[in-house]
Amino acid sequence: MLHRTGLLAAALLMVGAGMTQAQESQNTGSTSDGVAVTIYNQGTALVRDKRTFDLNEGSNILNFSDVASGIDPTSVNFKSITDPQGTKVLEQNYIYDLVGSSALLERYLDQTIRVTTKDGTLYTGQLLSGRNGEIIMRTAEGQVLVISQTQARDIQFPALPEGLITRPTLRWLLTSAQGGANQVELTYMTYGMNWSADYNVLLTPGNAALDLTGWVTLNNTSGTSYQDALVKLIAGDVNRVMDGTLMMDQSESMPMAASVPQNKVAQRDFNEYKLYEIGRPVTIGNNETKQVEFVSGTGIAATTFFVYDSSPSFYGYYSVVTDQYYGQTGITDVQNYLEFSTGKASGLDAALPAGRIRVFQEDVDGAALLIGENTIGHTAKGEDVRLYLGNAFDLVGERKQTDFKIITGNVIQETYELRLRNRKETGDVEIRVPERMFRWSNWEILSSSIPFEKKDSTTIEFRPTVKPGEEVVITYTVQYSWPR
């Protein structure tokens, strides 16, 4: 590789004067009047940037620098706030040919450059090519030299070529009906911005209540920083077309809620989504991850329960399953679940955007220890959240087929035995045992050792209570029949 530090140091020293001269006729000076960023949890953001420029009456070239390098140029919208009728855009350009070794070599073809190699030898000549890791140049005497870029220590250029810039820049050719200060607003979509929700839950020792704190995690790899930005977050599944454009944020045209208190995050409905607005300016640096608390609740009603789910997975009735051994799974784990509601009655009264939930519980010494982690989808207010935390250590299940009969060519009977053991020293445990009728849609339970509930067209569920140190045995027989 080319020695980039030496190359750029030498190049920029040589081209400084040229850059100043090239931009004398262009308006690059501006004052920031605020930036707003609306971030979607799909890897994109809408940026609204206001700046004031000093324009001349008539034609102007306006450079809007420090835009995100992940910008979608097709989404750019420019308007003058000071004089929307008298300020007309004639041309709009996105300039991204940034200063760099490759860009400089491409721009200096056929021009004279100076190359110093690592052994101190100086070569001067016309640049013929800078591709494929080689610098090909022709000296004044007509000699053609091929120098490996890995051997180049410094390359010196006479001036910065026109159009080569140091930062991604939007450039407009516009006319202004009047001279003087003109506030403009730029809106564009950019990739490289994302947000997610992270929740910390502290479950009380009796498992009957929990405290929840939700954090917004912002990730910025868009290529620029946003200083003291008004940040909004859109939660929901916003439809996108193949080129990545999103529905534009029109929240400023909506009746606004009361101002958001400092250090708070306000939630409100926006179209068919949820909008979260952070109530203070937030600086989001490039390549930075930042967290902001946005929801909390204490004493939220909760419950834990156990599930022994050992019957085979069901994907639909496509053909009759007559294989005797298909339903045998060998699963012995009993799963531990946590459930709570997001509704007002539970004590939370908040919608929860999709994200990761970590559940902790305090030990006897007061230290909070992780007992499970999972993810949730977008959950509306008033809905239940059910989290799989892990497998219960002291609960064991067994399931086996004890009988299988082909009664006729289109009738099958089979019997299952389920054994549930509670190895805890104290505490009765209710275990939910779903059983799926997987062989065919026409089925009937002929006998069962304990009552069950039919959950849907394919599933029944037992809910036995198992005392400490004891075992409960469940047996049931099911009959399937289908047309000949």
BATILUM-14017 format. One record per atom (N, C-alpha, C): residue in one letter; x, y, z. Coordinates in pm, whole numbers, plus 50000, padded with zeros to 5 digits. Example, Ala and Ser with C-alpha at 12.3 -4.5 7.8 and 13.67 -1.06 7.14 Angstrom:
a513194943150780;a512304955050780;a513204967050780;s512854977550708;s513674989450714;s512905000350787;
END
This chain:
m500844987950000;m500005000050000;m500875012650000;l500295023149946;l500975036049945;l501145041050087;h502235047750116;h502455053650248;h501535065650261;r500305063550319;r499265073750314;r499615086150394;t500275084350509;t500575095950592;t501485105550519;g502535100250461;g503455108850387;g502825114850265;l502045106650194;l501405111450071;l500485123150099;l499575121350195;l498595131850220;l499205144050285;a500185141950373;a500835153450436;a501495162150332;a502225155750242;a502895163350137;a501885169550041;a500885161550005;a499915166449908;a499135178349960;l498675177650083;l497845188450135;l498645201150160;l499925199550195;l500775211350208;l500915218450073;m501025210549967;m501245216449836;m499975222549778;v498785216849817;v497575221249748;v496765231349826;g497195235149944;g496425244450026;g496085257149953;a497065262949890;a496825275549819;a495855273549704;g496005262149634;g495125259549521;g493685257849564;m493445251449682;m492085249449728;m491435262749760;t492165271749824;t491615284949858;t491195292349732;q492065291649631;q491775298849507;q490545292949437;a490435279249442;a489355272849368;a487995275949428;q487925279249558;q486645280849622;q486295295449652;e487055304749601;e486795318849629;e485405323049584;s484925317049475;s483645321249420;s482475313249476;q482785304249573;q481735295649625;q481445299349771;n480185298249809;n479755301649943;n479845289150031;t480815288850119;t480975277350209;t480765281150355;g480775294150386;g480615298250525;g479155298450566;s478865292950683;s477485292750731;s477485291750882;t476345295150943;t476145293051086;t475025282951104;s475225273751199;s474235263151223;s473075268751304;d471865265651261;d470655269751332;d469915257851391;g470595246451401;g469985234751464;g469815223251367;v469905211151422;v469745199051341;v468795189751416;a467945183051340;a467025173151396;a467235160051323;v467245149151399;v467485135851343;v466355126651387;t465655121051290;t464635110951317;t465185097551274;i465345088451371;i466025075651346;i464995064451343;y465055056351239;y464205044651226;y464985032351269;n464285022651331;n465035010851374;n465195000851260;q465535006051143;q465804997951025;q467095002350956;g467955009651030;g469265013150977;g469315026150899;t468275034450907;t468255047050833;t467765058250924;a467995070550879;a467555082250955;a467195093450859;l466325102150905;l465965114450833;l466625126050905;v467465133550834;v468205144750891;v467605157750840;r467325167050932;r466825180350895;r467815190450953;d468535197250867;d469655205850906;d469355220150860;k469345229650954;k469105243850922;k470395251650937;r470715259850836;r471895268350841;r471585281750775;t472345291950815;t472195305350756;t473435308550674;f473225312250547;f474295316050455;f474135330850417;d475215337150384;d475215350950334;d475255350150182;l474125352350116;l474015350949971;l474125364449900;n474565363549777;n474585375149689;n473275375749610;e472895387649572;e471745388749482;e472125383249346;g471275374649293;g471585368249165;g472095354149184;s473085350349104;s473565336549103;s474525333849219;n474385321949280;n475255317649390;n475575302849375;i476785299249418;i477135285149436;i477225282749586;l476375273849635;l476265271549779;l476755257549813;n477765256749900;n478295243849944;n477775240650083;f477115229350096;f476575224650223;f477415212650264;s478435215150349;s479395204550383;s478995197550512;d479775187350548;d479545179350670;d478215172050668;v477765168150550;v476595159350544;v477075145050562;a476175135950591;a476535122050616;a477075115750488;s478125107850502;s478655100850385;s477725089550342;g476805085450431;g475825075150395;g474565080950334;i474585093450292;i473395100250241;i472845093250118;d471525093150105;d470855089049983;d470595101849902;p471395104549799;p471275117449726;p469905119549665;t469185108649635;t467875110249571;t466815115249670;s467125115249799;s466145119349899;s466325133949942;v467305140949886;v467635154549932;v466535164449895;n466185172749993;n465205183449970;n465775196350028;f465825206949946;f466395219849985;f465305230449977;k465245239050080;k464315250350072;k464865262050152;s464515274050108;s464875286250180;s463745289750274;i464115292250400;i463115296450499;i462935311550495;t464025318850473;t463985333550470;t463205338750350;d463475333150232;d462835338250110;d462525326450018;p461495318450051;p461205306549971;p460785309749828;q460155321249805;q459735324649670;q460865330249586;g461775337649650;g462835344149574;g464105336049560;t464195324449626;t465385316049619;t465065303749534;k465705302549420;k465415291949325;k466655283349303;v466475270049312;v467575260649288;v467595257049140;l468745259349077;l468905255948936;l469545242248918;e470525239149006;e471225226348999;e471515221449140;q471545208249154;q471905202149282;q472895190949255;n473995190949329;n475035180849309;n475475175149443;y475745162449443;y476355156049560;y477795152649522;i478755158949593;i480175157349561;i480805148549668;y481295137049626;y481845127649722;y483225122549681;d483845129249585;d485195125549543;d486175131649642;l486335125249757;l487095130949866;l488595129449846;v489325138349916;v490785137549913;v491235124049967;g492065117149892;g492625104149930;g493645100349826;s494455090549859;s495535086949767;s495015082749631;s493955074249629;s493435069549500;s492825080949421;a492045089649491;a491405100749421;a492435110449364;l493495113249441;l494525122349392;l495235116849270;l495585104049275;l496285098149160;l495405098049036;e494095095349055;e493205095548939;e493095109548880;r493055119848965;r492865133548918;r494115139548856;y495295134048886;y496535139948836;y497085133148712;l496295125048645;l496755118948521;l497185129648422;d498315127348357;d498905136148256;d499515148748315;q499575149848448;q500215161348509;q501545157248574;t502355167148603;t503685164448658;t503615163148810;i504155152148861;i504195149849005;i505615146149045;r505885146049175;r507195142349230;r506995130849327;v507735119949307;v507645108049391;v508985105449458;t508965104449590;t510165100849666;t509975086649719;t510895077749685;t510795063949730;t511405062349869;k511255050549927;k511725048150062;k513235049150076;d513975046949966;d515435048249973;d515915062549951;g514955072149940;g515305086249926;g515435091149784;t515265082649684;t515385086849544;t514175095049502;l514435106449435;l513365115349389;l513135113449240;y511885111449201;y511515110149060;y510505121049027;t510705127648912;t509795137948865;t509365134548723;g508035135248697;g507585132048563;g506085133048550;q505605130048429;q504185130648398;q503525117548443;l502435118648522;l501735106848572;l500905100748459;l501185088048430;l500445080948326;l499365071848384;s499635066248503;s498655057248565;s498955056048714;g497885054448793;g498045052148936;g497215040448983;r496965030948894;r496095019648925;r496915007048953;n496184996949006;n496744983549027;n498004983649112;g498074993149207;g499204993249299;g500494998549239;e500415005149123;e501625010149057;e501475024949022;i502595031849021;i502655045648972;i503515045448846;i502875048348734;i503595048548606;i503745063048563;m505005067448541;m505265081248504;m506325082048395;r506305093248321;r507265095448212;r508075107848245;t509395106348245;t510285117448278;t510385127048161;a511035138448185;a511215148648079;a512035143147965;e512885132947994;e513715127047889;e512985116147811;g511715113547847;g510925103447776;g511005089647836;q511765088047943;q511865074948007;q510595071948087;v510075059648074;v508885055348146;v509315047448269;l508825051848387;l509165045248513;l507925038748572;v508135026948630;v507075019948702;v507525018448847;i506775024948938;i507145024849080;i506005018249159;s506355008249237;s505345001849320;s504885011549428;q503585012249450;q503055021249554;q503565017549692;t503925004949712;t504465001049842;t505845006949867;q506525011249759;q507855017149774;q507835032349780;a506655038349759;a506555052949760;a506475057949904;r507325067449938;r507295073550071;r506475086350069;d506695094949970;d505965107449956;d505625109749810;i504455115849787;i504085120349652;i503665134949665;q504195143549580;q503905157749585;q503135161749460;f502045169449485;f501195174049376;f501245189249373;p501095195449258;p501225210049249;p500045217849306;a498805212849289;a497625220149335;a496465210449343;l495435213849423;l494265205349436;l493415206449310;p493125195249244;p492295196049123;p490915201449155;e490305208049061;e488975213649080;e487975202549106;g487145204349207;g486095194649237;g486475184549343;l487745183649380;l488175174249482;l488065181049617;i487345174849711;i487065181349838;i487455172149953;t487435177850073;t487865170250190;t486725163750266;r485475168050244;r484335162550314;r483165160950218;p482285151150242;p481105150050156;p480325163150157;t479955167850038;t479365181150025;t478205180849926;l477115187749962;l476045190349867;l476245204449813;r476175205849683;r476435218749619;r475235222649533;w474785235149551;w473675240149473;w474095252249390;l473615252849270;l473635264949189;l472245271049202;l472165282849263;l470855288649289;l470875303649262;t469705309149251;t469565323649236;t468795329049356;s469195340949399;s468545347349513;s468055361149471;a466815364049504;a466235376949466;a466805388249548;q467405385149662;q467965395549747;q469245390449812;g470155399849840;g471385396349906;g471225396650057;g472195390450127;g472185390650273;g471945376950333;a471695376850463;a471515364250535;a470265356850487;n470425343950462;n469325335750413;n469375322350485;q468345319650565;q468305306850636;q467695296250545;v468405285050533;v467945274150447;v467805261450531;e466985252350481;e466785239450548;e467055228250449;l467865218650493;l468195206950412;l467615194650481;t466925186450405;t466385173850456;t466875162550367;y467355151750431;y467815140350351;y467775127550435;m467705116150366;m467805103150431;m469255098550427;t469665091350532;t471015085850534;t470985071850592;y471895063750543;y472115050650602;y473125051950716;g473275041250793;g474285041250898;g473815046651032;m472515049151046;m471935053251174;m470915042751215;n470995038551340;n470045028551387;n469805030451536;w468705024951584;w468455024951726;w467725012051765;s467915008151886;s467224996451939;s466894999152085;a466014991152140;a465634992352280;a466314981352360;d466824984852476;d467394975252570;d466704977252704;y466254966252762;y465494966852887;y466214959052996;n466244964853114;n466734957953234;n465564955953328;v465364943553371;v464254939953458;v464814934053587;l464334939053701;l464694933653831;l463464926753888;l463524913453896;l462414905353943;l462504903754094;t461384905954164;t461394904854310;t461614890254350;p462094887554472;p462374873854514;p461174864454504;g459954869454525;g458784860854515;g458254859154374;n458884865354276;n458504864554134;n457124870554105;a456614878854196;a455274884254177;a455274898454120;a456424904854116;a456494918654066;a457894921154010;l458014931753931;l459294935153872;l459394950153852;d460624954953846;d460944968753808;d461584968253670;l461164977353581;l461654977353442;l462214991053407;t463384991053345;t463995003153290;t464365000553145;g463905009353056;g464195007852914;g465155018652867;w466145014452788;w467145023552734;w467095023452582;v467165035352523;v467365036552380;v468865035552351;t469245026552264;t470635025252223;t470775030452081;l471495041752064;l471695048051933;l473055044051878;n473095040551751;n474355037251683;n474495045951560;n475615052951550;n475845062251439;n477105058351363;t476945053251244;t478065050751152;t477785057451018;s477055068751022;s476625075450899;s477725083650834;g478835085950906;g479935093550847;g480025107850893;t479165112350983;t479255125851036;t478665125951176;s478915136851248;s478375138551383;s477215148451381;y476365147551482;y475205156351493;y475275163251629;q475555176251627;q475795183851749;q474495189551803;d474215186651930;d473025192151997;d471775190351911;a471525178051871;a470425175051780;a469145172151856;l468015176151796;l466705171651842;l466505157551785;v466385147651873;v466355133751830;v464965127951850;k464425122251742;k463175114751746;k463455100451699;l462695091151753;l462845077051720;l461505071751673;i461495064851561;i460285058651509;i460355043651535;a459355038351608;a459265024051634;a458115018451551;g458405007951478;g457395001651394;g458004996651266;d457224989251190;d457714983351066;d457314992350949;v458175001850916;v457915011350808;v458245004750675;n457295004650585;n457534998250455;n458575005850376;r459454998450311;r460525004550231;r460514998450093;v460875006549992;v461025001449858;v462464996949840;m462764990749727;m464034983849711;m465244993049717;d465095005949680;d466265014749682;d466525020349822;g465675016449919;g465965020050058;g465305032750107;t464515039750022;t463865051850072;t462765048350170;l462525056950265;l461525054750368;l460465065650360;m459375063250427;m458375073750443;m459005085650515;m458835097450460;m459445109250518;m458715113350645;d459445118750740;d458875123350867;d458165136750846;q456865136850870;q456075149250857;q455565153850992;s456255150051100;s455725152851233;s455635167751263;e456425175951195;e456365190251223;e455045196451177;s454355189651084;s453075195051037;s451915190351124;m452205181451221;m451165176451310;m451035185851429;p449855186051494;p449745193351620;p450705187151721;m451565195351777;m452595190451866;m452045189052007;a452535178752078;a452195177152218;a452925187752298;a452615188452428;a453315197852514;a454795195052509;s455595205652533;s457045204152526;s457515193152619;v458525185752574;v459025174252650;v459915179252763;p459675174952887;p460535179252997;p461975174952974;q462895182753030;q464305179353020;q464535165553079;n465465158153017;n465875144953063;n464745134653060;k463675137552982;k462595128152965;k462465124552817;v461835113052792;v461525108952656;v460015107652645;a459415115552556;a457965115452539;a457595105452431;q456535097952457;q456005088452359;q454665093552308;r454475092952177;r453185096452119;r452975088451992;d451715087651950;d451385080751826;d451745089551708;f452265083151603;f452545090251478;f452175081051364;n451095084751289;n450575076151185;n450245062651249;e450765051651198;e450525038551257;e451725033551336;y452575042751380;y453795039051451;y453845046151586;k454895043451661;k455155050451786;k456355059651765;l456235071851817;l457325081551806;l457805084951946;y459115084751964;y459735088352091;y460615100552067;e460395111052148;e461175123352134;e461965125952262;i463265127352247;i464135130052361;i464015144952395;g463775148052522;g463435161652562;g464615170852585;r465755167852534;r466925176752546;r467805174452424;p468635184252389;p469545182252276;p470525170952304;v470795162952202;v471695151552215;v472765152552107;t474005151252147;t475105150952051;t475445136452021;i475375132751893;i475665119151851;i476915119551765;g478025114851818;g479275114851744;g479315103751641;n480125105751537;n480295095451436;n480975083351499;n480555071451459;n481075058851514;n480895058251666;e479745062951713;e479465063251856;e478195055451886;t478195048852003;t477005042552058;t476615050152183;k475355054352190;k474885062552302;k473585056452355;q473405057052488;q472185052052550;q471455063252626;v470125063152613;v469265072952681;v468085065252740;e467785067552869;e466635060952931;e465345066652873;f464365057852842;f463135062852781;f461855057352844;v461925046852924;v460735041652989;v461145034953119;s460265035753220;s460555029053347;s459245026253419;g459295016353506;g458135012753586;g458565004553705;t457875005953817;t458204998453937;t456974991153987;g457194979854053;g456094972154109;g455154966654006;i455644963453887;i454804958253778;i454444943653809;a453154940753807;a452684927153835;a453284917253736;a453764905953788;a454424896053704;a454134882153755;t454384872453673;t454264858553713;t455284850253638;t455734839453701;t456594829753634;t455854816453626;f456114808853523;f455494795753509;f456444786453435;f456114773553437;f456994763453379;f456234755953269;v456974752053165;v456384745153050;v457234732953017;y456574721353006;y457244709452953;y456684706852814;d457414711152714;d456964710552575;d457814700252501;s457314687952496;s458124677152439;s457494670552318;s456274674652282;s455664668652163;s456294674652039;p456234667751925;p456924672751804;p456334685751755;s457164693651690;s456704706251632;s455684703551523;f454754712951508;f453674711251411;f453784721951303;y453794717851177;y453934727151065;y452734726850971;g451684719551009;g450494718850924;g450204704650882;y448924702250848;y448504689050803;y448644688250650;y449684681550604;y449894680150460;y449624665850413;s449914656250499;s449594642250472;s449554634950605;v448884623550607;v448764615750730;v450134610450770;v450484612050901;v451744606850953;v451464593151015;t451914582650950;t451684569050999;t452934562751058;d454064569751055;d455294564651114;d455154563951266;q455254551851323;q455044550051467;q456014558151550;y457234559951504;y458284565751587;y458464580851568;y457644586751482;y457834601051453;y457634609651577;g456704606551666;g456364615251777;g457254614151898;q458324606151894;q459174604352010;q460344614352003;t460464622852106;t461434633852101;t462584632552199;g462364626652316;g463444625252414;g463774637952491;i462934648152482;i463174660752553;i462874658752701;t463774663452789;t463564662452934;t463544676153002;d463894686852932;d463984700052994;d462604705953020;v462464712353136;v461284720053169;v461664734853164;q460964742553083;q461334756353056;q460714765953158;n461464776553187;n461044786753283;n460664799453207;y459454804853231;y458974816753161;y458594827653260;l458754840053214;l458294851853287;l457254858853202;e456164863453265;e455094870053191;e454624882453268;f454414893453194;f453824905453252;f453094913053143;s452244922453184;s451464930353090;s452034944453080;t451884950452962;t452314964352943;t451184974152973;g450034969253020;g448884977753043;g448954985753172;k447974994353190;k447915003253306;k447674995553435;a446854985153428;a446514977653549;a447734970753610;s448694967253525;s449894960253575;s450864969753643;g450744982753611;g451644992653669;g452654998253572;l452664993653445;l453624998853347;l453005009653259;d451895006453189;d451165016053107;d452045022352999;a452705013752921;a453585018852814;a453745008252707;a453825012852581;a454195003952472;a455705001652477;l456124989952432;l457544986552434;l458024983552292;p458924991852237;p459494988752107;p460324975952113;a460544969951997;a461314957551990;a462714959552048;g463204949452116;g464534950652173;g464884938552258;r465944939852333;r466464929152416;r466124931952562;i465714921452633;i465384922552775;i466314913552855;r466954919452955;r467754911753051;r467024911653185;v466884900053243;v466154898553369;v467134894953479;f467084902653589;f467954900553704;f467104897853828;q467734891653926;q467094889554056;q468164890454163;e467794896454277;e468774898554384;e469034885654461;d470334883354490;d470754872354575;d470574876554722;v470874867454816;v470694870454959;v471574882055004;d472684884454933;d473574895554971;d473214908554901;g472104908654825;g471654920854758;g472214922754619;a473094913854575;a473674915054440;a472674910054336;a472444917954233;a471514914054126;a472244905054026;l471704893154004;l472324883353915;l471414880853795;l472014878753680;l471264876153557;l470604862353565;i469294861753540;i468604848953540;i468004845553404;g468134854553307;g467634851553173;g467704863753083;e467714861252953;e467794871952854;e467044867452730;n466314876652670;n465564873252549;n465254886052472;t464544884752362;t464144896252282;t462624896452271;i462094908452245;i460664909952221;i460454917552090;g459304915652029;g458914923751915;g458234936451963;h457824944951870;h457064956951907;h455794952551981;t455624957552103;t454514953252187;t453654965252224;a452404965052185;a451484976152213;a451134976452361;k450684988152408;k450254989752546;k449034980852571;g449084973552683;g447984964652718;g448164950352674;e449244947452599;e449534933752557;e450444926852658;d450464913452650;d451314905652741;d452684903352679;v453694903552763;v455064900152725;v455404886852790;r455804877252711;r456174863952762;r457614861052723;l458444858552823;l459884856852801;l460334843152847;y461004835952759;y461674823552798;y462984827252865;l463154823052992;l464344826753068;l465424816053067;g465034803453058;g466004792453063;g465304779853110;n466074769453136;n465514756753181;n465634755353332;a464564750153393;a464544748353538;a465464736653576;f466354739153671;f467364729153708;f466724717153779;d465734719553868;d465204709053955;d463894703053906;l463504706053784;l462294700253726;l462674691853605;v462094679853598;v462454670453492;v461174664653432;g461184663053300;g460054656753232;g460524645053147;e459624635453129;e459874624153040;e458604621452961;r458764617552836;r457624614752750;r457944602452666;k457034593152667;k457254581252584;k455934575852533;q456004569652417;q454844563152356;q454734549152417;t453584546152476;t453414533152541;t452564523552458;d451874528752357;d451054519852275;d450824526352139;f450784518052035;f450514522851899;f449794511851825;k448574514751775;k447764504651708;k447214510251578;i447314502351472;i446604505251347;i445314497351353;i444204504151382;i442924497451401;i442384492451268;t442354501351170;t441994497851032;t442954505250941;g442684504450811;g443564511150717;g443544526250728;n442554531650796;n442484546250809;n442234550750953;v442564542551051;v442394546051191;v443624541651270;i444164551151349;i445314548351435;i444974552651577;q445364544351675;q445294548051815;q446694547551875;e447014557351958;e448304556952029;e448144562952167;t449024558152258;t448974562552397;t450334567952438;y450324579352510;y451574585452560;y451524586152712;e452714585052768;e452904586452913;e453884597852938;l453474607253022;l454334618853055;l454594618553205;r455864619053242;r456264618953383;r456934632353416;l456464638553522;l456964651553565;l457444650453708;r458714654053734;r459304652853867;r459754666553918;n459424669054045;n459834681454113;n460894677854216;r462154681554190;r463254678454281;r463574690054374;k462704700054378;k462914711054472;k462654706354615;e463284713254709;e463074709954850;e461774715654904;t461344726954851;t460094733254894;t459374738854774;g458054740354788;g457274747254687;g456614738254586;d455264738554584;d454534731754478;d454764739154346;v454754731554237;v455024737454105;v453954732954007;e453334742653940;e452434739453829;e453254739253700;i453094728653623;i453824727253496;i452804726153383;r452924734753285;r452054734353168;r452634724553067;v451774715353018;v452244704752928;v451414705052801;p451874712152696;p451144711952569;p451464699152491;e450434693352429;e450594681652343;e449924684452210;r450664682952102;r450154685951969;r449724673051899;m448534673651839;m448004662251764;m448494663351620;f449614657051594;f450384660051474;f450104650851356;r449404639451381;r449294629651272;r448254633651167;w447094638551212;w446074642751115;w445064651651185;s444304659151106;s443404669351160;s442174663451229;n441784651351194;n440624645051257;n441124636351371;w440994641151495;w441504633751611;w440514634751727;e440654625251820;e439774624751937;e440544618852054;i440444625252171;i441064619852292;i440094609452350;l440524596852350;l439664586152400;l439694585152552;s440854587852611;s440964587052757;s442124595752802;s442034600552927;s443084608952985;s443054607253136;s444244606053197;s444314603753341;s443994616353422;i444164628153364;i443804640653432;i443114649653329;p442384659753375;p441704668653279;p442704676553194;f442234680753078;f443044688952988;f442174699752928;e442834709652865;e442134720352794;e442524720052648;k441534720852560;k441824721652417;k442164736052384;k443424738652345;k443894752252319;k443544757152179;d443624748252080;d443264751651943;d442994738551869;s442904739151736;s442514727451658;s443584716651656;t444764719651706;t445844709751701;t446444706651838;t446054713751946;t446784713052072;t445864711452191;i446274702652283;i445664702052415;i446744705552518;e446314709052640;e447294712652743;e446844707552879;f447794701052948;f447604696753087;f448294706853178;r447754708453300;r448384717453397;r448424710653535;p449234700453552;p449314693753682;p450154701753781;t449864700253908;t450684705854016;t451524694654075;v452814696854086;v453754686654134;v454344691454266;k454194683454368;k454714686854500;k456204683954508;p456904690354603;p458354688054617;p458664673354642;g459644667954569;g460074654254585;g459134643954528;e458084648254455;e457124638754402;e457144638454250;e456434628754194;e456314626954050;e454844625654013;v454454632153907;v453104631053852;v453204623953717;v452324614153697;v452294606653572;v450984609653500;i451094613653375;i449924616653291;i449904606553177;t448754600753151;t448604592253033;t447374596852956;y447464595552824;y446284598452741;y446374590252614;t445194587152558;t445094579652433;t444344588052332;v444904588952211;v444294596752104;v444034587551985;q442934590251917;q442604582651796;q442524592051677;y443194588051568;y443164595651442;y442404587351338;s441644594351253;s440994587751141;s441004597151022;w441014591350903;w441074599350782;w440364591850669;p439944598650564;p439214591950456;p440074581250391;r439384570650346;r440124560150277;r440574564850140;
END
